[in-house]
Structure formats: structure tokens, C-alpha cells
Amino acid sequence: MLFVFLAVTIGCLYATFRYRKPWMLTIPFLTLFGYMIVQIVMVPLDFMETVRFIFSLR
């Protein structure tokens, strides 16, 4: 999975400098956010219980 995120990041950096579109730098962050949401949804508990559990960890 690390290589997928690295490939997305490198691809977005290349596209940003090649096409001069700075908004493409947000794509790696959106990819990580989407991956986090998918991992939370895969937990067999209720969504809100899972979120409360994650944020109650210290």
C-alpha cells in the first residue's frame, strides 16, 4: 500500500510541475483521507462507535 501512495504522490508532483496546476497537490491528501475512511468502515462496529473509540485512545 505504501508504494501506491508513493506512486500517487510522485505522479501528482510530476503533473503539478508539468501542467502548472497546483490543485493537483491535494490529491495525495484526499487519497489518504479516503483510505482512512475505508479502514474505519471495515470495522464491524457502528460507524459513530468506531469514531468515538478512535478519538478516545490516548
MODELLER restraints for C-alpha pairs under 7 A, 6 or more apart:
rsr = mdl.restraints
at = mdl.atoms
rsr.add(forms.Gaussian(group=physical.xy_distance, feature=features.Distance(at['CA:8:A'], at['CA:28:A']), mean=6.27, stdev=0.5))
rsr.add(forms.Gaussian(group=physical.xy_distance, feature=features.Distance(at['CA:9:A'], at['CA:28:A']), mean=5.53, stdev=0.5))
rsr.add(forms.Gaussian(group=physical.xy_distance, feature=features.Distance(at['CA:12:A'], at['CA:24:A']), mean=5.88, stdev=0.5))
rsr.add(forms.Gaussian(group=physical.xy_distance, feature=features.Distance(at['CA:12:A'], at['CA:25:A']), mean=6.08, stdev=0.5))
rsr.add(forms.Gaussian(group=physical.xy_distance, feature=features.Distance(at['CA:13:A'], at['CA:25:A']), mean=6.74, stdev=0.5))
rsr.add(forms.Gaussian(group=physical.xy_distance, feature=features.Distance(at['CA:16:A'], at['CA:22:A']), mean=5.61, stdev=0.5))
rsr.add(forms.Gaussian(group=physical.xy_distance, feature=features.Distance(at['CA:16:A'], at['CA:24:A']), mean=5.87, stdev=0.5))
rsr.add(forms.Gaussian(group=physical.xy_distance, feature=features.Distance(at['CA:16:A'], at['CA:25:A']), mean=6.85, stdev=0.5))
rsr.add(forms.Gaussian(group=physical.xy_distance, feature=features.Distance(at['CA:40:A'], at['CA:50:A']), mean=6.99, stdev=0.5))
rsr.add(forms.Gaussian(group=physical.xy_distance, feature=features.Distance(at['CA:41:A'], at['CA:47:A']), mean=6.63, stdev=0.5))
